[in-house]
């Protein structure tokens, strides 16, 4: 199933879970892009996602908007992941929108070439 299908399936039961799944897919796409472009001396799995995004900023020819969106998605993910007692609520619509945005960012990352 595509990410969008997974998000559509999970969102009604757990919008927060859908966001966590979407973000982990983004992280995998970031790591994959860095390895494909061979722009980091270390393995991406040993580095934080912020370090990996910084690598992309330095070496990948991406529009600043992509990084602004990535940062927004990361912040929402962190709020969801670190919320205490469900204090950060996400609607099904927000989760679906997050999933659609994640899908677009992932496609951009997958299309990065050396």
C-alpha positions in Angstrom: 0.0 0.0 0.0 1.2 3.5 -0.7 1.8 5.9 2.1 -1.3 7.8 1.2 -3.4 4.6 1.5 -1.8 3.7 4.8 -2.5 7.2 6.2 -6.1 7.0 4.9 -6.5 3.7 6.6 -4.9 4.6 9.9 -6.1 8.2 10.3 -9.7 7.5 11.4 -8.5 5.3 14.2 -5.3 7.1 15.2 -4.5 10.4 13.5 -1.4 10.7 15.7 -0.2 7.3 14.6 -0.7 8.3 11.0 1.6 11.3 11.5 4.3 9.1 13.1 4.2 6.7 10.2 4.3 9.5 7.6 7.3 11.1 9.4 9.2 7.8 9.6 8.7 7.4 5.9 10.1 10.9 5.3 13.1 10.1 7.5 13.7 7.0 5.4 13.5 9.1 2.2 16.0 11.6 3.6 18.5 8.8 4.4 18.0 7.2 1.1 18.5 10.5 -0.8 21.7 11.2 1.2 23.1 7.7 0.5 22.1 8.0 -3.2 23.8 11.4 -3.5 26.8 10.1 -1.5 27.0 13.4 0.4 27.7 12.3 4.0 30.9 10.6 5.1 29.0 8.8 7.9 26.2 6.4 7.7 22.9 8.3 7.9 21.6 5.8 10.5 24.2 7.2 12.9 23.1 10.8 12.4 20.1 12.7 13.6 17.4 13.7 11.1 18.4 17.3 11.7 22.0 16.5 10.7 20.7 14.7 7.6 18.5 17.6 6.6 21.5 20.0 7.0 23.4 17.7 4.7 20.7 18.0 2.1 20.6 21.8 2.6 24.3 22.0 1.9 24.7 19.6 -1.0 21.3 19.0 -2.7 19.9 21.6 -5.0 16.5 21.9 -3.4 14.2 24.9 -3.0 14.1 26.6 0.4 10.4 25.9 0.5 11.0 22.1 0.7 13.2 22.7 3.8 10.5 25.0 5.4 7.9 22.3 4.8 10.2 19.6 6.2 10.8 21.6 9.3 7.0 22.2 9.8 6.4 18.5 9.4 9.2 17.6 11.9 7.8 20.1 14.5 4.3 18.6 14.2 5.7 15.1 14.5 7.7 16.1 17.6 4.6 17.6 19.2 2.6 14.4 18.5 5.4 12.1 19.6 6.2 13.9 22.8 2.7 15.0 23.9 1.9 13.9 27.4 -1.5 12.3 28.0 -2.7 13.1 24.5 -2.5 16.8 25.1 -1.7 17.4 21.4 -4.7 16.4 19.5 -4.7 15.9 15.7 -7.9 15.7 13.6 -8.4 13.1 10.9 -8.3 15.9 8.3 -5.0 17.2 9.7 -3.5 13.7 9.5 -4.7 13.2 5.9 -3.3 16.6 5.0 0.0 15.7 6.7 0.1 12.5 4.7 -0.5 14.2 1.4 2.3 16.8 2.1 4.6 14.0 3.3 3.9 12.1 0.0 4.9 15.2 -2.0 8.1 15.8 -0.1 9.0 12.1 -0.4 8.6 12.3 -4.2 10.9 15.3 -4.3 13.5 13.5 -2.3 13.2 10.4 -4.4 13.8 12.4 -7.6 17.1 13.9 -6.3 20.0 12.8 -8.6 23.7 13.2 -8.4 
